[in-house]
């Protein structure tokens, strides 16, 4: 565990959110299919969950994993844990054995709150990863919510012991981030409040807003811009568990939604959907896109079809929200991810730790009250990215004269082709500008001589051959940047947050199999 800072004065999150909710007690807070709650009802449900959690043996100082899909119970369960002064670990209900093993070994949660459909499977999984005979108990606490108790409450019983909550840590975000290595990011109550304030002020959210979230609430994007934004501003949160393109598009066309939390693949589906006539979306204040860059051609095509810009949003679990694009500026700066959020400072730093002037590429470094306290799991190798109250993101980019940020890729993902540097993001942009390509991913693969070459995998919206795509690339990329091979797939693997997760092992197996066929 390496925590860089925890403020000494603790904020009571339950009391803060409850006090803010008094101003909009009768306003709608949550809507999920047939379930609806006002803010007053939201806190009443949370109070009932508090009682049930106490009966289940959960107490102050515990670490509890909140592993829920986008259900109406997510927010009241989070609030109940806040009232009990529990450290909440946000865990995807889609995690399998390897992720649960890492969470059990490193964070050692006392309990897991999840839905009935997940509880039984995870009970067997946790029994396996802990390699013990002691039965994990399951307690029903509210409607479909159940608690898996992972520690022995009785003395002198073999089994897991209760791990103490790290001092001052109120939230742990678990993410693979950009590196693919699971990490647990620790946030204090002050970090949480700063993030809520930054988002609510930047997006100018009010109780009149309706935020539609199809992205998972257990991930930083959905939690920060959905849950925290709602609790702090009084905006209503509309939850959906699954993304159905036509259904979501119909819902966006209603006059109720004002903010949409989307990811690039959703906007691609919207663009390929052919409603007649195209629905009016002009009442939406922000169509946000996060987790991966959007190709500028897609942004422009979407605007031509629906007459509204997509605002790219940039952030991370460690930093919270960093930048958001300004709707009126999107088309003139379609490759930008926008300007810094309120109370967020962005710098571009070179390898000598010197700040660079506008338009020069360097590492993106972020400072704000929302920057996390450090890691409690999966701490990267030295030096720590948390330094001098800043977070060194590992992302490369530049800022223009007007203050708009542009992303150029990851420092640790730059491909070295015979000493020449290739940004995977640049190659992806070219591949996705080919009319037949829907999505693309690029990796550097080492040959037997330990030299890196560029390989790509794509999905198609209409038939095309590898030869045709390579010919297209040859007119737009330098020779050393052109992929050596392009695998055409039915689908690319995505993480629960929507990021493409192309496996190095997976693509090398394909290379070997295709080589053996020649």
VMD Tcl script that draws the C-alpha trace (Angstrom):
set ca {
  {0.00 0.00 0.00}
  {1.33 3.40 -0.95}
  {-0.85 6.35 -0.06}
  {0.58 9.76 -0.83}
  {-1.90 11.87 1.10}
  {-4.92 11.55 3.34}
  {-6.39 14.69 4.83}
  {-6.64 14.72 8.59}
  {-10.15 16.22 8.81}
  {-12.79 13.72 7.68}
  {-15.89 14.70 5.71}
  {-19.15 12.95 6.67}
  {-20.34 11.93 3.21}
  {-23.75 10.73 4.40}
  {-24.50 14.03 6.14}
  {-23.17 16.14 3.26}
  {-25.25 14.37 0.60}
  {-28.30 14.30 2.87}
  {-28.05 18.04 3.54}
  {-27.76 18.79 -0.17}
  {-30.74 16.55 -0.93}
  {-33.01 18.61 1.35}
  {-33.09 21.30 -1.34}
  {-34.60 18.86 -3.86}
  {-36.24 16.24 -1.62}
  {-39.34 15.82 -3.78}
  {-37.43 15.90 -7.07}
  {-36.86 12.64 -9.01}
  {-33.54 11.05 -8.09}
  {-33.45 7.64 -9.74}
  {-35.29 5.95 -12.56}
  {-34.65 2.43 -13.77}
  {-37.26 0.83 -16.02}
  {-40.37 0.64 -13.76}
  {-38.63 1.79 -10.55}
  {-38.59 5.47 -9.58}
  {-37.37 7.28 -6.46}
  {-37.35 10.85 -5.25}
  {-34.38 12.07 -3.20}
  {-36.44 11.73 -0.03}
  {-37.34 8.14 -0.90}
  {-33.72 7.43 -1.85}
  {-32.47 8.25 1.65}
  {-35.33 6.31 3.29}
  {-34.34 3.18 1.32}
  {-30.70 3.78 2.33}
  {-31.75 3.93 6.02}
  {-33.46 0.55 5.71}
  {-30.35 -0.93 4.09}
  {-28.24 0.45 6.96}
  {-30.30 -1.59 9.43}
  {-29.99 -4.74 7.31}
  {-26.24 -4.33 6.88}
  {-25.75 -3.94 10.63}
  {-27.74 -7.13 11.20}
  {-25.52 -8.88 8.64}
  {-22.48 -8.03 10.80}
  {-21.07 -5.17 8.74}
  {-19.59 -2.48 10.94}
  {-17.50 0.68 10.89}
  {-13.98 0.12 9.65}
  {-14.87 -2.76 7.30}
  {-13.98 -2.86 3.63}
  {-17.07 -3.87 1.65}
  {-17.14 -4.61 -2.08}
  {-20.11 -3.05 -3.87}
  {-20.61 -5.31 -6.89}
  {-23.87 -4.25 -8.47}
  {-25.02 -3.74 -12.04}
  {-26.97 -0.57 -12.88}
  {-29.88 -1.29 -10.52}
  {-31.97 1.19 -8.47}
  {-30.38 -0.23 -5.31}
  {-26.86 0.86 -6.27}
  {-27.08 4.44 -4.98}
  {-28.96 3.72 -1.71}
  {-26.54 0.85 -1.00}
  {-23.60 3.22 -1.50}
  {-25.21 5.81 0.78}
  {-25.89 3.17 3.45}
  {-22.21 2.19 3.44}
  {-21.29 5.88 3.74}
  {-23.48 6.21 6.85}
  {-21.77 3.21 8.44}
  {-18.31 4.74 7.68}
  {-17.41 1.75 5.52}
  {-14.65 1.78 2.92}
  {-16.45 0.98 -0.34}
  {-14.63 -1.00 -3.05}
  {-16.32 -0.64 -6.45}
  {-16.18 -4.08 -8.09}
  {-17.63 -5.15 -11.42}
  {-20.22 -7.93 -11.15}
  {-18.71 -9.28 -14.39}
  {-15.38 -10.14 -12.73}
  {-14.21 -13.72 -12.86}
  {-11.91 -15.91 -10.83}
  {-8.60 -14.11 -11.54}
  {-9.94 -10.66 -10.64}
  {-11.67 -11.95 -7.49}
  {-8.47 -13.73 -6.48}
  {-6.54 -10.46 -6.73}
  {-9.20 -8.56 -4.75}
  {-9.30 -11.22 -2.05}
  {-5.50 -11.35 -1.74}
  {-4.88 -7.60 -1.72}
  {-7.94 -5.83 -0.34}
  {-9.53 -8.64 1.72}
  {-13.08 -7.23 1.84}
  {-15.14 -8.28 4.83}
  {-18.25 -8.63 2.66}
  {-19.60 -8.27 -0.83}
  {-22.94 -6.67 -1.69}
  {-24.30 -8.00 -4.96}
  {-27.48 -9.22 -6.64}
  {-29.00 -12.66 -6.14}
  {-28.04 -13.80 -9.65}
  {-24.35 -13.17 -8.89}
  {-24.24 -14.17 -5.21}
  {-24.41 -17.95 -5.70}
  {-21.72 -18.02 -8.40}
  {-19.39 -15.76 -6.43}
  {-19.95 -17.82 -3.27}
  {-18.46 -20.82 -5.07}
  {-15.68 -18.70 -6.62}
  {-14.58 -17.16 -3.31}
  {-14.65 -20.60 -1.67}
  {-12.30 -21.79 -4.42}
  {-9.88 -18.85 -4.43}
  {-9.58 -18.96 -0.64}
  {-9.03 -22.73 -0.68}
  {-10.88 -23.29 2.56}
  {-13.81 -25.37 3.78}
  {-15.51 -22.67 5.83}
  {-18.82 -21.89 4.16}
  {-19.38 -18.33 2.99}
  {-22.74 -17.14 4.25}
  {-25.26 -15.26 2.13}
  {-27.72 -12.85 3.74}
  {-30.60 -11.18 1.92}
  {-30.72 -7.48 2.87}
  {-33.06 -5.67 0.45}
  {-35.19 -6.90 -2.44}
  {-32.66 -8.64 -4.72}
  {-29.59 -7.50 -2.74}
  {-27.53 -10.07 -0.88}
  {-24.40 -9.91 1.28}
  {-21.63 -12.47 1.03}
  {-19.76 -12.54 4.35}
  {-16.13 -13.37 3.58}
  {-14.67 -13.29 7.10}
  {-15.26 -15.28 10.23}
  {-17.16 -13.30 12.86}
  {-16.43 -15.84 15.57}
  {-13.03 -16.04 17.34}
  {-10.63 -18.92 16.79}
  {-12.21 -20.08 13.54}
  {-9.98 -20.90 10.61}
  {-10.59 -18.65 7.64}
  {-10.03 -15.15 6.41}
  {-9.55 -12.38 8.91}
  {-11.09 -8.97 8.72}
  {-8.79 -6.50 6.98}
  {-8.76 -3.04 8.52}
  {-9.81 -0.17 6.32}
  {-6.84 2.05 5.32}
  {-6.98 5.19 7.43}
  {-9.06 7.93 5.82}
  {-9.89 5.90 2.70}
  {-13.60 5.91 1.87}
  {-13.60 4.60 -1.68}
  {-11.48 2.12 -3.63}
  {-11.85 2.12 -7.40}
  {-10.67 -1.15 -8.94}
  {-9.58 -0.84 -12.53}
  {-7.21 -2.29 -15.08}
  {-6.83 1.23 -16.48}
  {-4.67 1.65 -19.57}
  {-2.03 -0.84 -18.50}
  {-4.13 -4.02 -18.10}
  {-2.76 -4.61 -14.57}
  {-5.51 -4.57 -11.88}
  {-5.14 -1.63 -9.52}
  {-6.99 -0.44 -6.43}
  {-7.10 3.35 -6.23}
  {-7.75 4.90 -2.80}
  {-9.86 8.01 -2.40}
  {-10.61 10.03 0.71}
  {-13.95 11.68 1.45}
  {-12.34 14.97 0.42}
  {-11.40 13.49 -2.97}
  {-14.99 12.31 -3.48}
  {-16.51 15.69 -2.64}
  {-13.98 17.55 -4.83}
  {-14.82 15.28 -7.77}
  {-18.57 15.72 -7.29}
  {-18.16 19.50 -7.16}
  {-15.85 19.64 -10.20}
  {-18.29 17.66 -12.35}
  {-21.45 19.43 -11.20}
  {-19.99 22.91 -11.69}
  {-18.29 22.22 -15.04}
  {-21.41 20.66 -16.57}
  {-23.63 23.28 -14.84}
  {-25.90 20.52 -13.53}
  {-29.18 21.37 -11.79}
  {-32.26 19.43 -10.59}
  {-33.72 20.05 -14.07}
  {-31.12 17.76 -15.66}
  {-31.63 14.09 -16.48}
  {-28.45 11.98 -16.82}
  {-28.85 8.75 -18.83}
  {-26.25 6.15 -17.85}
  {-25.83 2.89 -19.73}
  {-22.16 2.66 -18.73}
  {-21.43 0.69 -15.51}
  {-21.73 2.69 -12.29}
  {-18.93 0.65 -10.70}
  {-16.48 2.22 -13.14}
  {-15.04 5.68 -12.57}
  {-16.80 7.30 -15.54}
  {-20.27 6.13 -14.54}
  {-19.72 6.63 -10.81}
  {-18.26 10.14 -11.01}
  {-20.44 11.60 -13.76}
  {-23.52 9.61 -12.78}
  {-23.76 8.83 -9.06}
  {-21.69 11.69 -7.63}
  {-23.09 14.22 -10.09}
  {-26.64 13.24 -9.13}
  {-26.05 13.33 -5.37}
  {-24.30 16.70 -5.49}
  {-26.44 18.58 -8.02}
  {-29.93 17.13 -7.66}
  {-30.00 15.96 -11.29}
  {-31.99 12.75 -11.86}
  {-30.08 9.60 -12.82}
  {-31.71 7.33 -15.41}
  {-30.20 3.84 -15.22}
  {-30.11 1.14 -17.86}
  {-28.32 -2.21 -17.45}
  {-27.83 -2.94 -21.14}
  {-27.23 -0.91 -24.28}
  {-29.81 -1.48 -27.00}
  {-29.03 1.01 -29.80}
  {-32.53 1.74 -31.11}
  {-34.07 1.73 -27.64}
  {-31.40 4.08 -26.28}
  {-31.72 6.36 -29.29}
  {-35.48 6.53 -28.78}
  {-34.95 7.44 -25.14}
  {-32.42 10.13 -26.07}
  {-34.94 11.66 -28.46}
  {-37.38 12.26 -25.61}
  {-37.31 15.73 -24.09}
  {-36.23 14.43 -20.68}
  {-32.58 13.43 -21.19}
  {-30.09 16.33 -21.03}
  {-26.80 14.46 -20.43}
  {-25.78 11.09 -21.90}
  {-22.82 9.05 -20.67}
  {-21.65 7.10 -23.71}
  {-18.58 5.33 -25.10}
  {-17.27 5.27 -28.71}
  {-18.87 1.94 -29.68}
  {-22.32 3.31 -28.79}
  {-21.92 6.30 -31.09}
  {-20.77 4.01 -33.90}
  {-23.96 2.00 -33.49}
  {-26.05 5.20 -33.50}
  {-24.36 6.29 -36.71}
  {-25.04 2.94 -38.38}
  {-28.63 2.83 -37.15}
  {-30.94 4.17 -39.82}
  {-34.04 5.61 -38.16}
  {-36.38 7.45 -40.48}
  {-36.52 10.28 -39.89}
  {-33.43 10.85 -37.72}
  {-34.60 11.79 -34.20}
  {-34.10 15.30 -32.87}
  {-31.45 15.44 -30.14}
  {-30.93 19.21 -29.93}
  {-32.37 19.37 -26.39}
  {-29.41 17.33 -25.03}
  {-26.78 19.56 -23.44}
  {-23.97 17.00 -23.37}
  {-23.45 13.82 -25.39}
  {-20.31 12.64 -23.61}
  {-17.87 10.00 -24.80}
  {-15.10 8.51 -22.68}
  {-12.74 5.49 -22.29}
  {-11.24 5.71 -25.82}
  {-10.66 8.35 -28.51}
  {-13.35 9.04 -31.09}
  {-12.27 9.42 -34.68}
  {-12.91 12.99 -35.90}
  {-14.65 11.65 -39.02}
  {-17.18 9.91 -36.76}
  {-17.77 13.10 -34.78}
  {-18.42 15.09 -37.97}
  {-20.63 12.37 -39.50}
  {-22.66 12.15 -36.30}
  {-23.19 15.91 -36.29}
  {-24.34 15.85 -39.92}
  {-26.85 13.10 -39.15}
  {-28.17 14.17 -35.74}
  {-27.21 17.88 -35.69}
  {-25.47 17.68 -32.31}
  {-21.76 17.36 -31.37}
  {-20.27 14.55 -29.31}
  {-18.14 15.95 -26.48}
  {-15.09 13.84 -25.72}
  {-14.33 13.52 -22.02}
  {-10.96 12.59 -20.51}
  {-10.28 11.28 -17.04}
  {-9.05 8.30 -15.04}
  {-9.74 6.49 -11.80}
  {-6.67 8.16 -10.28}
  {-7.54 11.73 -11.33}
  {-11.29 11.78 -11.68}
  {-12.66 13.95 -14.48}
  {-9.86 15.94 -16.16}
  {-11.25 17.58 -19.31}
  {-14.54 17.84 -21.19}
  {-15.09 19.32 -24.62}
  {-17.17 22.44 -25.12}
  {-20.13 21.71 -27.44}
  {-19.70 24.87 -29.54}
  {-15.99 24.12 -30.08}
  {-16.18 20.43 -30.99}
  {-16.35 20.68 -34.78}
  {-13.45 23.13 -34.98}
  {-11.33 20.95 -32.67}
  {-12.66 17.45 -33.31}
  {-9.40 15.74 -32.27}
  {-9.36 17.44 -28.86}
  {-10.73 16.06 -25.57}
  {-11.64 19.56 -24.43}
  {-10.58 21.93 -21.68}
  {-9.80 21.25 -18.00}
  {-12.71 20.77 -15.62}
  {-13.36 23.31 -12.89}
  {-10.60 23.27 -10.23}
  {-8.41 20.96 -12.38}
  {-4.90 21.94 -13.51}
  {-3.31 20.22 -16.53}
  {0.37 20.49 -17.41}
  {2.49 19.01 -20.20}
  {5.86 17.87 -18.82}
  {9.01 16.66 -20.59}
  {11.39 13.93 -19.44}
  {13.36 16.48 -17.43}
  {10.18 17.34 -15.43}
  {9.97 20.75 -17.09}
  {6.63 22.24 -18.15}
  {6.35 22.58 -21.91}
  {4.80 25.45 -23.88}
  {1.68 25.16 -26.02}
  {1.68 22.65 -28.91}
  {4.69 20.66 -27.63}
  {4.19 16.98 -26.81}
  {4.94 15.61 -23.37}
  {3.42 13.66 -20.50}
  {0.06 14.85 -19.19}
  {0.26 15.73 -15.48}
  {-2.86 16.55 -13.45}
  {-3.45 18.37 -10.17}
  {-6.80 18.77 -8.38}
  {-8.53 18.00 -5.11}
  {-10.02 14.92 -6.77}
  {-6.63 13.28 -7.45}
  {-6.55 10.03 -5.45}
  {-4.54 9.36 -2.33}
  {-2.58 6.49 -3.86}
  {-2.82 2.74 -4.46}
  {-3.92 -0.03 -2.13}
  {-3.48 -2.71 -4.79}
  {-1.38 -3.12 -7.91}
  {1.07 -0.35 -7.10}
  {3.23 0.32 -10.19}
  {7.00 0.26 -10.14}
  {8.89 3.29 -8.90}
  {8.76 6.17 -9.35}
  {5.21 6.57 -8.08}
  {2.92 8.47 -10.47}
  {1.65 10.37 -7.41}
  {4.29 13.05 -6.90}
  {4.19 16.54 -5.37}
  {0.37 16.65 -5.25}
  {0.23 15.82 -8.98}
  {-0.59 12.63 -10.87}
  {1.65 11.69 -13.78}
  {-0.82 9.98 -16.12}
  {1.57 8.21 -18.49}
  {-0.48 9.68 -21.34}
  {1.21 11.73 -24.03}
  {-0.38 14.87 -25.39}
  {-0.23 18.59 -25.90}
  {-2.26 21.71 -25.14}
  {-2.95 24.32 -27.80}
  {-2.79 28.08 -27.36}
  {-6.45 28.24 -26.31}
  {-6.01 25.56 -23.61}
  {-7.59 22.57 -25.41}
  {-5.99 19.19 -24.65}
  {-5.04 16.64 -27.34}
  {-4.13 13.00 -26.58}
  {-1.34 11.27 -28.51}
  {-1.29 7.86 -26.81}
  {0.43 6.13 -23.90}
  {4.13 6.45 -23.08}
  {4.32 2.73 -22.31}
  {2.49 1.71 -25.52}
  {4.70 3.51 -28.05}
  {5.97 0.94 -30.56}
  {9.68 1.05 -31.34}
  {10.20 0.01 -34.97}
  {13.95 -0.03 -35.62}
  {14.43 3.03 -33.43}
  {11.48 4.89 -34.97}
  {8.51 5.64 -32.70}
  {4.97 4.66 -33.69}
  {1.89 5.76 -31.77}
  {-0.79 3.02 -31.84}
  {-3.43 5.74 -31.57}
  {-2.28 7.33 -34.85}
  {-2.49 3.99 -36.67}
  {-5.94 3.31 -35.16}
  {-7.17 6.69 -36.42}
  {-6.07 5.86 -39.97}
  {-7.58 2.35 -39.85}
  {-10.90 3.65 -38.55}
  {-11.02 6.28 -41.32}
  {-11.21 3.45 -43.88}
  {-14.95 3.30 -44.75}
  {-15.32 -0.44 -44.18}
  {-13.64 -0.51 -40.73}
  {-15.85 -0.19 -37.64}
  {-13.23 -0.58 -34.88}
  {-9.49 -1.09 -34.76}
  {-6.80 -1.98 -32.25}
  {-3.03 -1.87 -32.68}
  {-0.20 -3.60 -30.83}
  {3.56 -3.82 -31.10}
  {4.68 -7.45 -31.42}
  {8.27 -8.56 -30.96}
  {9.81 -10.87 -33.54}
  {12.32 -13.61 -32.86}
  {15.05 -10.97 -33.18}
  {13.33 -8.91 -30.43}
  {12.42 -6.21 -32.91}
  {8.95 -4.69 -32.70}
  {6.54 -4.59 -35.63}
  {3.05 -3.13 -35.91}
  {0.08 -5.50 -35.94}
  {-3.61 -4.61 -36.04}
  {-7.00 -6.20 -35.58}
  {-10.22 -4.72 -37.00}
  {-13.94 -5.33 -37.25}
  {-15.85 -4.40 -40.40}
  {-19.18 -2.73 -41.16}
  {-19.03 -4.08 -44.74}
  {-16.80 -6.56 -46.61}
  {-13.15 -5.67 -47.19}
  {-9.86 -7.57 -47.45}
  {-6.64 -7.19 -45.53}
  {-4.93 -6.22 -48.78}
  {-7.39 -3.37 -49.38}
  {-6.96 -2.00 -45.87}
  {-3.17 -2.17 -46.10}
  {-3.26 -0.34 -49.44}
  {-5.33 2.40 -47.81}
  {-2.82 2.68 -44.94}
  {0.09 2.94 -47.39}
  {-1.31 6.23 -48.73}
  {-1.65 7.76 -45.26}
  {1.14 6.35 -43.08}
  {4.92 6.23 -43.30}
  {6.17 2.77 -44.30}
  {7.37 1.87 -40.80}
  {3.94 2.73 -39.32}
  {1.95 0.48 -41.67}
  {0.79 -2.72 -39.89}
  {2.71 -5.82 -40.89}
  {-0.54 -7.80 -40.73}
  {-4.19 -6.94 -40.10}
  {-6.49 -9.54 -38.58}
  {-10.15 -9.18 -39.53}
  {-12.41 -10.27 -36.68}
  {-16.11 -10.62 -35.99}
  {-15.66 -8.64 -32.76}
  {-12.93 -7.07 -30.64}
  {-12.75 -7.77 -26.89}
  {-13.97 -4.93 -24.66}
  {-13.59 -4.35 -20.94}
  {-16.77 -3.70 -18.91}
  {-16.02 0.04 -19.17}
  {-15.98 -0.11 -22.98}
  {-12.23 -0.04 -23.65}
  {-10.81 -2.37 -26.29}
  {-8.62 -4.97 -24.59}
  {-6.59 -6.64 -27.33}
  {-4.44 -9.39 -25.84}
  {-0.79 -9.65 -26.88}
  {-1.00 -13.44 -26.44}
  {-4.16 -13.58 -28.53}
  {-2.70 -11.74 -31.52}
  {0.59 -13.67 -31.42}
  {-1.41 -16.94 -31.57}
  {-3.18 -15.62 -34.66}
  {0.16 -14.64 -36.22}
  {1.56 -18.12 -35.55}
  {-1.55 -19.87 -36.89}
  {-1.64 -17.84 -40.10}
  {2.11 -18.26 -40.59}
  {1.79 -22.05 -40.29}
  {-0.91 -22.05 -42.99}
  {1.38 -20.47 -45.57}
}
mol new
graphics top color blue
foreach p $ca { graphics top sphere $p radius 0.5 }
foreach p [lrange $ca 0 end-1] q [lrange $ca 1 end] { graphics top cylinder $p $q radius 0.2 }
display resetview
